[in-house]
Amino acid sequence: LKVITGDDSNLPKGGSGKVLKSTENDRVFLNFVDHGGVGIIAFPNGPVLHAEELAKALETMQTKKMFKELTFYMEACESGSMFPDLTKNGNIFAVTAANADESSWGFYCSPNDIVKGKHMGSCLGDLFSIAWMEDSDAAKFSSETIKQQVTKVTARTNKSHVTTFGDLSLESETIGNFEVAEALKSSLSTEEGTGYDVRDIMLHTAYWRWVQAAEKDKAAAWNDLERIVSNRKADEELFASVTRNACGELRGCTEQMAFDKHDLKDNECHQALAKIVHEQCPKREAHNTGGWNGFNMKFSQTLVNLCESKQTLKKESQELAQIVQEACKAAQGVETAIVI
């Protein structure tokens, strides 16, 4: 957030130290790609970013007059939940890979992850990002409008629902006002491949690593696959225990908390619960995302459901926080395998 709001004070070590220094005369293009859940997006390191925090950062940019117009492309699961406050006349236009209720999708995954004859062991891109980047590779920057690009990307992103937010007047701008790159020729086609739910990519990739492993490496690859399956089951049980303890004896409550799709309104409650998961639940991936990971971020919706059902549950935010804390503490007592 310091980068996009131009705040160069007390920057963490290890980065470039650069922050955005745009003015009211500039057009700004932001692109975000990582994991997400309802109301949250992740980074390779550190805590998740909440939708309310992003909204405040964009408001700060407006207050500081850091742009004339701003477009924001976001690739993440449930990314359609991240822009609830954009106005129709705020000079900000956002495009997301998915709506608020669904995953985004990886593409060019194993066994189609070949670059220069070598399997890379990961998905090479996400369908939404592939669609807009390969469209931009054609370099029709002076003639193609944002609306035309979004239309093409929406048609090509056939596994999730591309969604737009904010000031639709920006759609008439040409993409060259925001995106600049050399013309490139793409030899790949998503029509020839298969998409995979981002929640399952780590599992899918581990399976293909085992399939493709040399005989001497088969056992280790199989162990990695089993660890991923075990971690997924552990995360499922963790959030199931949260709903059980929150619901008590209420009939049908656990199913509702697990499967309902409440809209996020109680940001304070949800942000507090999401922070507890990050800080206190078991870490299952090697990079520093705390208790959240690419698979279990789908349970952010469960936390939303709890926060929006406090009256039904007869529990306050503090009580829900205690339940999540206790579930995280109990899960910490179970052996956890870190997946690299």
C-alpha positions as CSV (number, residue, x, y, z in Angstrom):
1,L,0.0,0.0,0.0
2,K,2.9,2.3,0.6
3,V,4.0,1.8,-3.0
4,I,0.7,2.8,-4.6
5,T,0.1,5.7,-2.2
6,G,3.6,7.1,-2.7
7,D,4.6,6.7,0.9
8,D,8.4,6.2,1.1
9,S,8.6,6.4,4.9
10,N,9.8,3.4,6.9
11,L,9.8,1.0,3.9
12,P,10.7,-2.6,4.7
13,K,14.2,-3.8,3.8
14,G,14.8,-5.9,0.8
15,G,12.7,-3.9,-1.7
16,S,13.7,-1.4,-4.3
17,G,12.6,1.5,-2.2
18,K,10.6,2.8,-5.1
19,V,7.1,4.2,-4.7
20,L,4.6,5.7,-7.1
21,K,5.3,9.4,-7.7
22,S,2.4,10.1,-10.1
23,T,0.5,13.3,-10.3
24,E,-3.0,14.5,-11.2
25,N,-1.9,14.6,-14.8
26,D,-1.0,10.9,-15.0
27,R,-2.9,7.8,-16.0
28,V,-2.1,4.9,-13.7
29,F,-2.3,1.2,-14.5
30,L,-2.2,-1.3,-11.6
31,N,-2.0,-5.1,-12.1
32,F,-2.2,-7.6,-9.2
33,V,-1.8,-11.4,-9.5
34,D,-1.8,-13.7,-6.5
35,H,-4.2,-15.8,-4.3
36,G,-7.4,-14.4,-3.0
37,G,-10.6,-15.1,-1.0
38,V,-13.7,-13.2,-0.3
39,G,-12.6,-9.8,0.9
40,I,-8.8,-10.6,1.0
41,I,-5.9,-11.0,-1.3
42,A,-2.5,-12.5,-0.5
43,F,1.2,-11.6,-1.1
44,P,4.2,-13.9,-1.2
45,N,5.1,-12.7,2.2
46,G,3.3,-11.0,5.0
47,P,-0.4,-10.7,6.0
48,V,-3.3,-10.6,3.5
49,L,-4.7,-7.3,2.3
50,H,-8.4,-6.7,3.2
51,A,-10.8,-5.1,0.8
52,E,-11.4,-2.2,3.3
53,E,-7.6,-1.5,3.3
54,L,-7.5,-1.4,-0.4
55,A,-10.4,0.9,-0.6
56,K,-8.7,3.3,1.9
57,A,-5.5,3.2,-0.2
58,L,-7.4,4.1,-3.4
59,E,-9.1,6.9,-1.5
60,T,-5.7,8.1,-0.3
61,M,-4.5,8.2,-3.9
62,Q,-7.5,10.3,-4.9
63,T,-7.0,12.7,-2.0
64,K,-3.3,13.1,-2.9
65,K,-4.3,13.6,-6.5
66,M,-2.1,10.8,-7.7
67,F,-3.9,10.2,-11.0
68,K,-6.0,11.6,-13.7
69,E,-7.5,8.2,-14.4
70,L,-6.7,4.7,-12.9
71,T,-7.3,1.3,-14.2
72,F,-6.8,-1.8,-12.0
73,Y,-6.6,-5.4,-13.4
74,M,-6.8,-8.0,-10.6
75,E,-6.2,-11.8,-11.0
76,A,-7.2,-13.7,-7.9
77,C,-9.9,-16.0,-6.7
78,E,-13.1,-14.2,-5.5
79,S,-11.4,-10.9,-6.7
80,G,-14.8,-9.5,-7.5
81,S,-15.2,-9.0,-3.7
82,M,-12.3,-6.5,-3.6
83,F,-13.9,-3.3,-5.0
84,P,-17.3,-2.8,-3.3
85,D,-16.8,1.0,-2.9
86,L,-15.8,2.2,-6.3
87,T,-18.1,4.9,-7.6
88,K,-19.3,5.6,-11.1
89,N,-17.6,8.9,-11.3
90,G,-14.3,8.4,-9.4
91,N,-12.0,8.0,-12.4
92,I,-11.1,4.4,-11.2
93,F,-12.0,1.4,-13.4
94,A,-11.4,-2.1,-12.1
95,V,-11.5,-5.5,-13.9
96,T,-11.3,-8.7,-12.0
97,A,-10.7,-12.3,-13.1
98,A,-13.6,-13.7,-11.2
99,N,-16.8,-12.5,-9.4
100,A,-17.1,-12.5,-5.6
101,D,-18.1,-16.2,-5.4
102,E,-15.7,-18.2,-7.6
103,S,-12.1,-19.2,-8.2
104,S,-9.8,-17.9,-10.9
105,W,-8.2,-20.6,-13.2
106,G,-4.6,-21.5,-14.0
107,F,-3.5,-22.5,-17.5
108,Y,-0.5,-24.0,-19.3
109,C,-0.3,-26.4,-16.3
110,S,1.4,-29.8,-16.2
111,P,1.9,-31.6,-18.5
112,N,1.5,-28.5,-20.8
113,D,4.0,-26.5,-18.8
114,I,6.9,-26.8,-21.3
115,V,9.3,-24.0,-22.0
116,K,12.2,-24.7,-24.4
117,G,11.6,-28.4,-24.1
118,K,11.6,-28.4,-20.3
119,H,8.7,-29.0,-17.8
120,M,8.6,-26.0,-15.5
121,G,6.7,-27.8,-12.7
122,S,4.0,-25.1,-12.4
123,C,1.2,-23.5,-14.3
124,L,2.7,-20.8,-16.6
125,G,-0.2,-18.4,-16.2
126,D,-3.8,-17.6,-15.2
127,L,-6.4,-17.6,-17.8
128,F,-7.5,-14.0,-17.2
129,S,-4.0,-12.6,-17.2
130,I,-3.0,-14.7,-20.3
131,A,-6.1,-13.3,-22.1
132,W,-5.4,-9.6,-21.5
133,M,-1.6,-9.9,-21.8
134,E,-1.7,-11.8,-25.1
135,D,-4.3,-9.4,-26.4
136,S,-1.9,-6.5,-25.5
137,D,1.0,-8.4,-27.2
138,A,-0.7,-7.5,-30.5
139,A,0.2,-3.9,-29.6
140,K,-3.0,-2.2,-30.9
141,F,-2.4,0.4,-28.3
142,S,-3.6,3.4,-30.3
143,S,-6.8,1.9,-31.6
144,E,-8.2,-0.8,-29.2
145,T,-10.3,0.5,-26.3
146,I,-10.4,-0.9,-22.8
147,K,-14.0,-1.9,-23.5
148,Q,-12.9,-3.9,-26.6
149,Q,-10.1,-5.5,-24.6
150,V,-12.4,-6.4,-21.7
151,T,-14.9,-7.9,-24.2
152,K,-12.2,-10.1,-25.7
153,V,-10.9,-11.1,-22.3
154,T,-14.4,-11.9,-21.0
155,A,-15.0,-14.2,-24.0
156,R,-11.7,-16.0,-23.6
157,T,-11.9,-16.3,-19.8
158,N,-14.5,-19.1,-20.0
159,K,-13.9,-20.7,-16.6
160,S,-14.9,-17.7,-14.4
161,H,-16.8,-14.5,-14.8
162,V,-14.8,-11.4,-15.6
163,T,-16.3,-8.5,-13.7
164,T,-16.0,-4.7,-13.9
165,F,-16.4,-2.0,-11.3
166,G,-16.3,1.7,-11.0
167,D,-16.1,4.5,-13.6
168,L,-17.2,2.9,-16.9
169,S,-16.4,6.1,-18.8
170,L,-12.8,4.9,-18.8
171,E,-13.8,2.0,-21.1
172,S,-13.7,4.4,-24.0
173,E,-10.0,5.1,-23.5
174,T,-7.5,3.3,-25.7
175,I,-5.4,0.6,-23.9
176,G,-2.3,2.6,-24.9
177,N,-3.2,5.3,-22.4
178,F,-2.5,2.7,-19.7
179,E,-0.5,-0.2,-21.1
180,V,2.7,0.0,-23.1
181,A,4.8,-2.8,-24.4
182,E,6.5,-4.2,-27.5
183,A,4.4,-6.2,-30.0
184,L,5.0,-9.9,-29.4
185,K,3.8,-13.0,-31.2
186,S,2.3,-15.7,-29.0
187,S,2.6,-19.2,-30.2
188,L,0.4,-20.7,-27.4
189,S,-3.3,-21.1,-27.3
190,T,-5.5,-21.6,-24.3
191,E,-8.0,-23.3,-26.5
192,E,-5.6,-26.2,-26.8
193,G,-5.0,-26.6,-23.0
194,T,-7.0,-27.3,-19.9
195,G,-7.7,-24.9,-17.1
196,Y,-7.4,-25.8,-13.4
197,D,-9.1,-24.2,-10.4
198,V,-6.4,-22.2,-8.6
199,R,-7.4,-23.9,-5.3
200,D,-6.2,-27.2,-6.8
201,I,-3.1,-26.2,-8.7
202,M,-0.6,-27.2,-6.0
203,L,-2.3,-30.7,-5.8
204,H,-2.3,-31.0,-9.6
205,T,1.3,-30.0,-9.9
206,A,2.5,-32.3,-7.2
207,Y,0.7,-35.2,-8.9
208,W,2.4,-34.5,-12.2
209,R,5.8,-34.1,-10.5
210,W,5.3,-37.7,-9.2
211,V,4.2,-38.9,-12.6
212,Q,7.2,-37.3,-14.3
213,A,9.8,-38.1,-11.6
214,A,12.7,-40.4,-12.3
215,E,12.4,-43.8,-10.5
216,K,14.9,-42.7,-7.9
217,D,12.8,-39.6,-7.1
218,K,9.4,-41.3,-7.1
219,A,9.2,-41.9,-3.3
220,A,10.0,-38.3,-2.4
221,A,7.5,-37.0,-5.0
222,W,4.9,-39.3,-3.6
223,N,5.6,-38.0,0.0
224,D,5.2,-34.4,-1.2
225,L,1.8,-35.3,-2.8
226,E,0.6,-37.0,0.4
227,R,1.7,-34.0,2.5
228,I,-0.4,-31.7,0.3
229,V,-3.5,-34.0,0.6
230,S,-3.0,-34.1,4.4
231,N,-2.7,-30.4,4.7
232,R,-5.8,-29.8,2.7
233,K,-7.7,-32.2,5.0
234,A,-6.3,-30.5,8.0
235,D,-7.5,-27.1,6.8
236,E,-10.9,-28.4,6.0
237,E,-11.2,-29.8,9.6
238,L,-9.9,-26.5,11.1
239,F,-12.6,-24.4,9.5
240,A,-15.3,-27.2,10.1
241,S,-14.4,-27.0,13.8
242,V,-14.8,-23.2,13.7
243,T,-18.4,-23.6,12.3
244,R,-19.3,-26.4,14.8
245,N,-18.2,-24.4,17.8
246,A,-19.9,-21.2,16.5
247,C,-23.1,-23.0,15.7
248,G,-23.5,-25.1,18.8
249,E,-26.8,-26.9,18.7
250,L,-28.5,-24.7,16.0
251,R,-30.0,-27.1,13.5
252,G,-28.6,-26.7,9.9
253,C,-26.3,-24.0,11.0
254,T,-23.0,-25.7,10.2
255,E,-24.1,-26.3,6.6
256,Q,-25.2,-22.7,6.2
257,M,-21.9,-21.3,7.5
258,A,-20.0,-23.7,5.2
259,F,-22.0,-23.1,2.0
260,D,-23.9,-19.8,2.2
261,K,-22.6,-16.8,0.2
262,H,-23.3,-13.8,2.4
263,D,-22.0,-10.5,1.1
264,L,-19.3,-8.9,3.1
265,K,-20.6,-5.9,5.1
266,D,-19.1,-6.3,8.6
267,N,-15.5,-5.4,7.5
268,E,-14.3,-5.0,11.1
269,C,-15.4,-8.4,12.2
270,H,-14.1,-10.2,9.1
271,Q,-10.7,-8.3,9.1
272,A,-10.2,-9.3,12.7
273,L,-10.9,-13.0,12.0
274,A,-8.7,-13.0,8.9
275,K,-5.9,-11.5,10.9
276,I,-6.2,-14.3,13.5
277,V,-5.9,-17.0,10.8
278,H,-2.8,-15.3,9.4
279,E,-1.1,-14.9,12.8
280,Q,-2.2,-18.0,14.8
281,C,-3.2,-20.8,12.4
282,P,-0.7,-23.4,11.2
283,K,1.6,-22.3,8.4
284,R,1.5,-24.9,5.6
285,E,3.5,-23.2,2.8
286,A,7.1,-22.3,2.8
287,H,6.7,-18.6,2.0
288,N,5.6,-16.3,4.7
289,T,1.8,-16.1,4.3
290,G,1.1,-17.3,7.9
291,G,-2.0,-19.4,8.3
292,W,-3.5,-18.6,4.9
293,N,-2.6,-20.5,1.7
294,G,-3.8,-20.9,-1.8
295,F,-6.2,-23.6,-0.9
296,N,-7.7,-22.5,2.4
297,M,-8.4,-18.9,1.3
298,K,-11.7,-20.2,0.0
299,F,-12.7,-20.4,3.7
300,S,-12.7,-16.6,3.9
301,Q,-16.3,-16.9,2.9
302,T,-16.9,-19.0,6.0
303,L,-15.6,-16.1,8.1
304,V,-17.8,-13.7,6.2
305,N,-20.8,-16.0,6.9
306,L,-20.0,-16.0,10.6
307,C,-19.7,-12.3,10.8
308,E,-22.9,-11.7,8.9
309,S,-24.8,-14.2,11.1
310,K,-23.9,-12.9,14.5
311,Q,-27.6,-12.3,15.4
312,T,-28.5,-15.8,14.4
313,L,-25.5,-17.3,16.2
314,K,-26.1,-15.0,19.2
315,K,-22.4,-14.2,19.3
316,E,-20.5,-11.0,19.2
317,S,-17.3,-10.4,17.1
318,Q,-15.1,-11.0,20.2
319,E,-16.7,-14.4,20.8
320,L,-16.2,-15.4,17.1
321,A,-12.6,-14.3,17.4
322,Q,-12.1,-16.5,20.5
323,I,-13.5,-19.5,18.6
324,V,-11.2,-19.0,15.7
325,Q,-8.2,-18.6,18.0
326,E,-9.0,-21.8,19.8
327,A,-9.4,-23.7,16.5
328,C,-6.0,-22.4,15.4
329,K,-4.4,-23.3,18.7
330,A,-5.8,-26.8,18.5
331,A,-4.6,-27.2,14.9
332,Q,-1.1,-26.1,15.9
333,G,-1.0,-29.2,18.1
334,V,-1.3,-31.4,15.0
335,E,1.8,-32.2,13.0
336,T,2.0,-29.9,10.0
337,A,4.1,-30.5,6.9
338,I,5.5,-27.4,5.2
339,V,5.1,-27.6,1.4
340,I,7.8,-26.0,-0.7
